[in-house]
Amino acid sequence: MNAMKKLLIVSLGLGLGCAQFAAQAEEKLLRLYNWADYFAPDTLANFTRETGIRVIYDVMDSSETLEAKMMSGNSGYDLIFPGDTVAERLMRAGALQKLDQGKLEHLDEIEPGLRKLQSRYSISRDATVPYTWGTIGLTYNQAMIDKRLPSAPVDSLDLLFKPELASKFADCGISMIDSPDEVLAVVLHYLGHDPRSARPEDLAEAVALLKGIKPYIRKFQSQPVTQLLNGDICLSLGYSGDMTQAQRAANEAGKPLRFQYRIPREGTTVWMDTMAIPVDARHPEYAYALINFIMRPQNMAAISNTTGYPTSSAKARPMVNDDMRNNPDIYVDEATYARLIPGKDIPQREMRARMRAWTTFKTATN
Protein backbone atom coordinates (compact mmCIF):
# COMPACT_ATOMS: atom_id res chain seq x y z
CA MET A 1 0.00 0.00 0.00
CA ASN A 2 1.50 3.30 -1.05
CA ALA A 3 1.92 6.27 1.27
CA MET A 4 -0.95 8.21 -0.30
CA LYS A 5 -3.44 5.41 0.34
CA LYS A 6 -2.21 4.98 3.89
CA LEU A 7 -2.62 8.68 4.52
CA LEU A 8 -6.13 8.61 3.06
CA ILE A 9 -7.16 5.66 5.23
CA VAL A 10 -5.72 7.21 8.37
CA SER A 11 -7.41 10.53 7.59
CA LEU A 12 -10.76 8.86 6.98
CA GLY A 13 -10.39 6.84 10.16
CA LEU A 14 -9.56 9.89 12.22
CA GLY A 15 -12.40 11.83 10.65
CA LEU A 16 -14.94 9.10 11.31
CA GLY A 17 -13.64 8.62 14.84
CA CYS A 18 -13.89 12.32 15.62
CA ALA A 19 -17.36 12.52 14.09
CA GLN A 20 -18.56 9.53 16.11
CA PHE A 21 -17.08 10.93 19.30
CA ALA A 22 -18.70 14.33 18.72
CA ALA A 23 -22.04 12.75 17.92
CA GLN A 24 -21.96 10.58 21.03
CA ALA A 25 -21.02 13.52 23.25
CA GLU A 26 -23.74 15.66 21.68
CA GLU A 27 -26.43 12.98 21.78
CA LYS A 28 -26.02 11.92 25.38
CA LEU A 29 -25.63 15.17 27.32
CA LEU A 30 -28.28 17.18 29.14
CA ARG A 31 -27.49 20.39 31.01
CA LEU A 32 -29.63 21.07 34.06
CA TYR A 33 -30.00 24.14 36.27
CA ASN A 34 -31.63 23.62 39.66
CA TRP A 35 -31.28 24.34 43.37
CA ALA A 36 -28.73 22.33 45.33
CA ASP A 37 -29.81 18.95 46.72
CA TYR A 38 -33.21 19.22 45.08
CA PHE A 39 -33.44 15.57 44.02
CA ALA A 40 -33.17 12.23 45.77
CA PRO A 41 -29.52 11.10 45.98
CA ASP A 42 -29.95 8.59 43.16
CA THR A 43 -32.45 10.40 40.90
CA LEU A 44 -30.02 11.55 38.23
CA ALA A 45 -27.80 8.47 38.43
CA ASN A 46 -30.83 6.25 37.86
CA PHE A 47 -31.91 8.41 34.94
CA THR A 48 -28.49 8.11 33.31
CA ARG A 49 -28.39 4.37 33.93
CA GLU A 50 -31.77 3.90 32.28
CA THR A 51 -31.39 6.29 29.35
CA GLY A 52 -27.65 6.69 28.82
CA ILE A 53 -28.09 10.46 29.01
CA ARG A 54 -25.41 12.09 31.15
CA VAL A 55 -26.58 15.06 33.20
CA ILE A 56 -24.49 18.13 33.98
CA TYR A 57 -26.08 19.57 37.14
CA ASP A 58 -25.32 23.26 37.64
CA VAL A 59 -26.45 24.60 41.00
CA MET A 60 -28.65 27.68 41.09
CA ASP A 61 -27.79 30.16 43.85
CA SER A 62 -30.78 32.49 43.39
CA SER A 63 -33.83 33.09 41.24
CA GLU A 64 -32.29 36.38 40.18
CA THR A 65 -29.28 34.56 38.74
CA LEU A 66 -31.56 32.18 36.88
CA GLU A 67 -33.48 35.09 35.36
CA ALA A 68 -30.31 36.87 34.33
CA LYS A 69 -28.95 33.75 32.61
CA MET A 70 -32.19 33.14 30.74
CA MET A 71 -32.74 36.76 29.73
CA SER A 72 -29.24 37.04 28.28
CA GLY A 73 -29.91 34.10 25.96
CA ASN A 74 -27.71 31.15 24.99
CA SER A 75 -27.69 29.79 28.53
CA GLY A 76 -26.86 26.33 27.26
CA TYR A 77 -29.41 24.67 29.57
CA ASP A 78 -31.89 22.04 28.46
CA LEU A 79 -34.01 22.00 31.63
CA ILE A 80 -34.44 24.60 34.36
CA PHE A 81 -36.46 24.79 37.58
CA PRO A 82 -37.93 28.30 37.92
CA GLY A 83 -40.37 29.36 40.62
CA ASP A 84 -43.93 30.13 39.54
CA THR A 85 -43.61 33.91 39.20
CA VAL A 86 -40.13 33.65 37.69
CA ALA A 87 -41.58 31.36 35.03
CA GLU A 88 -44.21 34.01 34.26
CA ARG A 89 -41.54 36.61 33.58
CA LEU A 90 -39.39 34.25 31.56
CA MET A 91 -42.29 33.17 29.38
CA ARG A 92 -43.36 36.77 28.85
CA ALA A 93 -39.82 37.54 27.70
CA GLY A 94 -39.87 34.61 25.27
CA ALA A 95 -37.20 32.65 27.16
CA LEU A 96 -39.26 29.44 27.58
CA GLN A 97 -40.88 27.17 25.04
CA LYS A 98 -44.46 25.99 25.14
CA LEU A 99 -44.50 22.34 26.11
CA ASP A 100 -45.88 19.60 23.88
CA GLN A 101 -48.52 18.03 26.14
CA GLY A 102 -48.41 14.85 24.08
CA LYS A 103 -44.80 14.25 25.15
CA LEU A 104 -45.59 14.50 28.87
CA GLU A 105 -46.66 11.22 30.44
CA HIS A 106 -47.89 12.09 33.94
CA LEU A 107 -49.84 15.34 33.70
CA ASP A 108 -53.08 13.67 34.81
CA GLU A 109 -51.41 12.70 38.11
CA ILE A 110 -50.79 16.26 39.34
CA GLU A 111 -52.42 17.21 42.65
CA PRO A 112 -55.80 18.96 42.01
CA GLY A 113 -54.83 21.87 44.26
CA LEU A 114 -51.69 22.48 42.26
CA ARG A 115 -53.62 22.28 39.00
CA LYS A 116 -55.76 25.15 40.23
CA LEU A 117 -52.70 27.06 41.38
CA GLN A 118 -50.94 26.57 38.06
CA SER A 119 -54.02 27.74 36.15
CA ARG A 120 -53.60 31.18 37.73
CA TYR A 121 -50.33 31.70 35.88
CA SER A 122 -51.91 32.45 32.53
CA ILE A 123 -48.67 33.25 30.72
CA SER A 124 -46.49 30.32 31.78
CA ARG A 125 -48.94 27.54 32.57
CA ASP A 126 -48.41 25.89 29.19
CA ALA A 127 -44.62 26.10 29.55
CA THR A 128 -44.18 24.51 32.97
CA VAL A 129 -44.73 21.26 34.85
CA PRO A 130 -45.23 21.61 38.63
CA TYR A 131 -42.37 20.05 40.60
CA THR A 132 -42.32 20.76 44.34
CA TRP A 133 -44.28 23.24 46.37
CA GLY A 134 -44.80 24.57 49.85
CA THR A 135 -45.87 27.46 52.02
CA ILE A 136 -44.39 30.17 54.21
CA GLY A 137 -45.19 29.61 57.86
CA LEU A 138 -43.94 29.16 61.40
CA THR A 139 -41.36 26.51 62.27
CA TYR A 140 -40.52 26.23 65.96
CA ASN A 141 -38.81 24.20 68.67
CA GLN A 142 -41.77 22.99 70.67
CA ALA A 143 -40.01 22.66 74.03
CA MET A 144 -38.41 26.12 73.82
CA ILE A 145 -41.69 27.80 72.90
CA ASP A 146 -43.68 25.95 75.58
CA LYS A 147 -41.11 26.88 78.22
CA ARG A 148 -41.42 30.59 77.49
CA LEU A 149 -45.13 30.79 76.69
CA PRO A 150 -47.17 27.63 77.40
CA SER A 151 -50.25 29.04 75.69
CA ALA A 152 -48.41 30.42 72.68
CA PRO A 153 -50.65 30.92 69.61
CA VAL A 154 -48.46 28.77 67.40
CA ASP A 155 -50.99 28.73 64.55
CA SER A 156 -51.11 32.51 64.33
CA LEU A 157 -48.80 35.19 62.97
CA ASP A 158 -49.45 37.03 66.25
CA LEU A 159 -46.71 34.80 67.65
CA LEU A 160 -44.17 36.70 65.59
CA PHE A 161 -45.81 39.97 64.54
CA LYS A 162 -46.90 41.16 67.98
CA PRO A 163 -43.84 42.61 69.76
CA GLU A 164 -45.13 41.62 73.20
CA LEU A 165 -45.13 37.98 72.08
CA ALA A 166 -42.02 38.03 69.89
CA SER A 167 -40.01 39.51 72.75
CA LYS A 168 -40.57 36.36 74.79
CA PHE A 169 -38.51 34.35 72.31
CA ALA A 170 -35.69 36.80 71.73
CA ASP A 171 -33.37 34.92 74.08
CA CYS A 172 -33.75 31.62 72.21
CA GLY A 173 -33.60 33.26 68.81
CA ILE A 174 -35.95 34.21 65.97
CA SER A 175 -35.15 33.80 62.28
CA MET A 176 -36.91 35.35 59.29
CA ILE A 177 -36.63 34.26 55.69
CA ASP A 178 -34.57 36.72 53.69
CA SER A 179 -37.15 37.02 50.91
CA PRO A 180 -38.60 40.54 50.62
CA ASP A 181 -41.54 39.81 48.37
CA GLU A 182 -42.72 36.78 50.31
CA VAL A 183 -42.39 38.37 53.74
CA LEU A 184 -44.09 41.56 52.63
CA ALA A 185 -46.95 39.56 51.11
CA VAL A 186 -47.50 37.76 54.43
CA VAL A 187 -47.29 40.99 56.45
CA LEU A 188 -49.59 42.97 54.15
CA HIS A 189 -52.18 40.19 54.16
CA TYR A 190 -51.98 40.03 57.96
CA LEU A 191 -52.68 43.78 58.04
CA GLY A 192 -55.70 43.40 55.78
CA HIS A 193 -54.10 44.79 52.62
CA ASP A 194 -53.49 43.40 49.15
CA PRO A 195 -50.52 41.03 49.63
CA ARG A 196 -48.88 42.37 46.47
CA SER A 197 -49.60 46.03 47.16
CA ALA A 198 -47.03 48.71 46.38
CA ARG A 199 -49.08 51.59 47.77
CA PRO A 200 -46.84 53.83 49.91
CA GLU A 201 -49.26 53.85 52.84
CA ASP A 202 -49.59 50.04 52.84
CA LEU A 203 -45.83 49.54 52.67
CA ALA A 204 -45.27 52.10 55.42
CA GLU A 205 -47.62 50.16 57.68
CA ALA A 206 -45.84 46.90 56.87
CA VAL A 207 -42.44 48.43 57.58
CA ALA A 208 -43.71 49.83 60.89
CA LEU A 209 -44.86 46.34 61.95
CA LEU A 210 -41.56 44.77 60.96
CA LYS A 211 -39.52 47.46 62.71
CA GLY A 212 -41.46 46.71 65.88
CA ILE A 213 -40.17 43.13 65.97
CA LYS A 214 -36.72 43.68 64.46
CA PRO A 215 -34.94 43.87 67.88
CA TYR A 216 -36.01 40.26 68.46
CA ILE A 217 -34.87 38.87 65.10
CA ARG A 218 -31.49 37.18 65.34
CA LYS A 219 -31.01 36.10 61.72
CA PHE A 220 -32.28 36.74 58.20
CA GLN A 221 -31.73 33.53 56.28
CA SER A 222 -33.38 31.13 53.88
CA GLN A 223 -31.96 27.91 55.38
CA PRO A 224 -32.42 27.85 59.19
CA VAL A 225 -32.16 24.07 59.61
CA THR A 226 -28.66 24.07 61.13
CA GLN A 227 -29.52 26.86 63.56
CA LEU A 228 -32.71 25.06 64.62
CA LEU A 229 -30.77 21.85 65.16
CA ASN A 230 -28.03 23.58 67.17
CA GLY A 231 -30.51 25.47 69.34
CA ASP A 232 -29.42 28.87 68.01
CA ILE A 233 -33.00 29.74 67.09
CA CYS A 234 -36.35 28.51 68.36
CA LEU A 235 -38.78 30.24 65.98
CA SER A 236 -38.56 30.83 62.25
CA LEU A 237 -40.73 32.38 59.58
CA GLY A 238 -39.77 30.39 56.52
CA TYR A 239 -40.37 27.48 54.19
CA SER A 240 -42.51 24.50 55.17
CA GLY A 241 -39.69 22.07 54.39
CA ASP A 242 -37.49 23.54 57.12
CA MET A 243 -39.34 21.67 59.84
CA THR A 244 -39.13 18.30 58.11
CA GLN A 245 -35.43 18.72 57.40
CA ALA A 246 -34.67 19.89 60.94
CA GLN A 247 -36.62 17.02 62.52
CA ARG A 248 -34.94 14.40 60.37
CA ALA A 249 -31.52 15.87 61.13
CA ALA A 250 -32.31 15.79 64.86
CA ASN A 251 -33.45 12.18 64.65
CA GLU A 252 -30.29 11.17 62.78
CA ALA A 253 -28.12 12.97 65.33
CA GLY A 254 -29.94 11.34 68.22
CA LYS A 255 -31.05 14.70 69.61
CA PRO A 256 -34.31 14.66 71.62
CA LEU A 257 -35.75 17.67 69.81
CA ARG A 258 -39.27 18.17 68.52
CA PHE A 259 -39.98 20.68 65.77
CA GLN A 260 -43.38 21.76 64.50
CA TYR A 261 -44.65 23.73 61.51
CA ARG A 262 -47.89 25.67 61.27
CA ILE A 263 -49.62 27.44 58.43
CA PRO A 264 -50.91 30.66 60.00
CA ARG A 265 -54.68 30.75 60.36
CA GLU A 266 -54.64 34.28 58.94
CA GLY A 267 -53.39 32.86 55.63
CA THR A 268 -49.99 32.85 53.97
CA THR A 269 -48.26 32.51 50.63
CA VAL A 270 -47.90 29.35 48.61
CA TRP A 271 -45.08 28.81 46.13
CA MET A 272 -44.48 26.26 43.42
CA ASP A 273 -41.24 25.35 41.70
CA THR A 274 -41.61 24.11 38.16
CA MET A 275 -39.77 22.35 35.36
CA ALA A 276 -39.37 24.28 32.11
CA ILE A 277 -37.43 24.00 28.86
CA PRO A 278 -35.59 27.10 27.61
CA VAL A 279 -36.56 28.25 24.14
CA ASP A 280 -33.00 27.69 22.93
CA ALA A 281 -32.46 24.29 24.58
CA ARG A 282 -30.11 22.15 22.50
CA HIS A 283 -31.69 18.86 23.55
CA PRO A 284 -35.36 19.41 24.42
CA GLU A 285 -36.02 15.71 23.77
CA TYR A 286 -33.72 14.83 26.67
CA ALA A 287 -35.48 17.39 28.84
CA TYR A 288 -38.83 15.68 28.14
CA ALA A 289 -37.24 12.36 29.03
CA LEU A 290 -36.01 13.67 32.36
CA ILE A 291 -39.33 15.37 33.19
CA ASN A 292 -41.17 12.10 32.55
CA PHE A 293 -38.63 10.16 34.61
CA ILE A 294 -38.89 12.58 37.52
CA MET A 295 -42.69 12.56 37.39
CA ARG A 296 -42.95 8.82 37.96
CA PRO A 297 -44.68 8.42 41.34
CA GLN A 298 -41.89 6.39 42.92
CA ASN A 299 -39.30 8.96 41.87
CA MET A 300 -41.42 11.87 43.05
CA ALA A 301 -41.92 10.16 46.41
CA ALA A 302 -38.17 9.67 46.79
CA ILE A 303 -37.63 13.36 46.04
CA SER A 304 -40.22 14.35 48.68
CA ASN A 305 -38.67 12.06 51.24
CA THR A 306 -35.27 13.61 50.59
CA THR A 307 -36.11 17.31 50.31
CA GLY A 308 -38.91 17.54 52.86
CA TYR A 309 -41.23 19.19 50.33
CA PRO A 310 -44.36 17.73 48.74
CA THR A 311 -44.12 17.06 45.03
CA SER A 312 -46.85 17.66 42.50
CA SER A 313 -47.67 13.97 42.02
CA ALA A 314 -50.88 12.82 43.70
CA LYS A 315 -49.89 9.20 43.01
CA ALA A 316 -46.65 9.73 44.93
CA ARG A 317 -48.39 10.74 48.14
CA PRO A 318 -49.03 7.18 49.46
CA MET A 319 -45.28 6.50 49.20
CA VAL A 320 -44.23 9.66 51.07
CA ASN A 321 -43.03 9.31 54.66
CA ASP A 322 -45.72 9.53 57.34
CA ASP A 323 -44.24 12.66 58.93
CA MET A 324 -45.08 14.58 55.78
CA ARG A 325 -48.06 12.72 54.34
CA ASN A 326 -50.07 12.86 57.57
CA ASN A 327 -49.20 16.47 58.45
CA PRO A 328 -52.11 18.74 57.43
CA ASP A 329 -49.79 21.75 57.39
CA ILE A 330 -47.53 20.09 54.80
CA TYR A 331 -50.03 18.24 52.62
CA VAL A 332 -52.95 20.62 52.90
CA ASP A 333 -56.65 20.02 52.37
CA GLU A 334 -58.97 21.96 50.09
CA ALA A 335 -60.07 24.37 52.83
CA THR A 336 -56.45 25.27 53.59
CA TYR A 337 -55.69 25.75 49.91
CA ALA A 338 -58.37 28.43 49.91
CA ARG A 339 -56.38 30.39 52.51
CA LEU A 340 -53.18 30.35 50.52
CA ILE A 341 -51.98 33.34 48.51
CA PRO A 342 -50.51 32.50 45.09
CA GLY A 343 -47.52 34.36 43.68
CA LYS A 344 -47.89 37.23 41.29
CA ASP A 345 -45.61 38.71 38.66
CA ILE A 346 -45.43 42.27 39.96
CA PRO A 347 -44.47 45.11 37.58
CA GLN A 348 -40.89 46.29 38.01
CA ARG A 349 -41.82 49.74 39.26
CA GLU A 350 -43.99 48.27 42.01
CA MET A 351 -41.40 45.65 42.85
CA ARG A 352 -38.78 48.36 43.28
CA ALA A 353 -41.06 50.12 45.76
CA ARG A 354 -41.41 46.88 47.72
CA MET A 355 -37.66 46.31 47.68
CA ARG A 356 -37.07 49.83 49.00
CA ALA A 357 -39.51 49.14 51.83
CA TRP A 358 -37.64 45.95 52.72
CA THR A 359 -34.31 47.76 52.67
CA THR A 360 -35.75 50.45 54.95
CA PHE A 361 -36.76 47.74 57.40
CA LYS A 362 -33.51 45.76 57.30
CA THR A 363 -31.28 48.81 57.66
CA ALA A 364 -33.34 50.41 60.42
CA THR A 365 -31.53 50.87 63.70
CA ASN A 366 -34.78 51.28 65.66
Secondary structure by P-SEA (a helix, b strand, c coil): ccaaaaaaaaaaaaaaaaaaaaaaaaacbbbbbbccccccccaaaaaaaacccccbbbbbccaaaaaaaaaaccccccbbbbcaaaaaaaaaaccccccccccccccccccaaaaaaaaacccccccccccccccbbbbbcaaaaaaaccccccccccccccaaaaaaacccbbbbbccaaaaaaaaaaaaccccccccaaaaaaaaaaaaaaccccccccccaaaaaaaccccccccccaaaaaaaaaaaaacccbbbbbbccccbbbbbbbbbbbccccccaaaaaaaaaaaacaaaaaaaaaacccccccccccccccccccccccccccaaaaaabbbbccccaaaaaaaaaaaaaaaaccc
